[in-house]
Amino acid sequence: MDLNENDTWSAAQYSKFEKERNRPVMDLLEHIPATDVKNAVDIGCGPGNSTELLQAKYPDAVVSGIDSSADMVAAAKKRMPNNSFELADITQWRAEGTYDVIFANAALQWVPDHATLFPNLIGKLNNGGSLAVQMPDNFEEPTHRLMRAIASEDRWEGKLISASKRVAREGAEWYYENLRNKVNSLDIWRTIYFHPLQGGVKGIVEWLKGTGLRPYLNALDTAEQVLFIDRFEKELAKAYPVFDDGVVLLPYPRLFIVATR
Ligand SMILES: C[S@@+](CC[C@H](N)C(=O)[O-])C[C@H]1O[C@@H](n2cnc3c(N)ncnc32)[C@H](O)[C@@H]1O
């Protein structure tokens, strides 16, 4: 059972694009300054792909993970049977001690109230420890603008209002302003990845079914989901050209923050 029943994640769907989703994990790991890392936790660990790379970077550290989705925790345990994974919501999580690295890749955009969350997480760091965060910064990309525009159509009778409001992420300036006095160093950057996806705009839909489309699809019945995706594909086709090899290039901006105590 997921902690939030309306928010069921599928490890299998999410893992379809693991190579692409791992790239920012590696880019984030590369910028963590701490070298003597004894313990690390991956919050919103998903199916364990990011946890595995975190453990590979710090082979001698005790690395654990938490996630609020039972399907994700089960997949992570299967993948890394020697590590500890806990079914827990990040907002309710009571860490047992303090950490050298708290790692959150593609997770905190789903967690509200960053004004409370980020200082809390920084408070769980050892001196010299880092909070390393990556969040998609794609709210204004055509994919997400189109999702919101279709969701606002009358035909859904208000069912999709909350889905359009989900993202908790602030802008880079907000994180600088709110975190700079709480840490010794603060590294913020943004990268745009260009993911070549097979299958034309259907490839984009397949990608988004693992993440950003879920709140919309979860709120609809099966027939409505078909209708929503059909509308979405038609609009996507106007915004994303298909190359003659059938590939669509999906620009994907991501915001990175490494806050070190
Ligand atoms: C996009 S996946 C990221 C998975 C993995 N960290 C990676 O780098 O690919 C987001 C994960 O965050 C989890 N998540 C979302 N909200 C959460 C919360 N409030 N508490 C714990 N986990 C949460 C989801 O269950 C999902 O597994």
The ligand as a Gaussian input file, in Angstrom:
#p B3LYP/6-31G(d) Opt

LIG

0 1
 C       10.914000      10.678000     -10.317000
 S       11.179000       9.491000      -9.057000
 C       12.906000       9.638000      -8.713000
 C       13.537000       8.310000      -8.429000
 C       15.046000       8.311000      -8.248000
 N       15.471000       9.161000      -7.128000
 C       15.813000       8.756000      -9.483000
 O       16.756000       9.529000      -9.335000
 O       15.519000       8.338000     -10.610000
 C       10.433000      10.330000      -7.696000
 C       10.277000       9.452000      -6.475000
 O        9.931000      10.289000      -5.376000
 C        9.004000       9.584000      -4.576000
 N        8.261000      10.549000      -3.776000
 C        7.414000      11.519000      -4.202000
 N        6.924000      12.204000      -3.162000
 C        7.475000      11.658000      -2.041000
 C        7.367000      11.924000      -0.658000
 N        6.583000      12.912000      -0.212000
 N        8.070000      11.164000       0.207000
 C        8.867000      10.159000      -0.240000
 N        9.018000       9.863000      -1.547000
 C        8.334000      10.603000      -2.434000
 C        8.149000       8.819000      -5.559000
 O        7.490000       7.726000      -4.949000
 C        9.178000       8.405000      -6.599000
 O        9.710000       7.135000      -6.340000

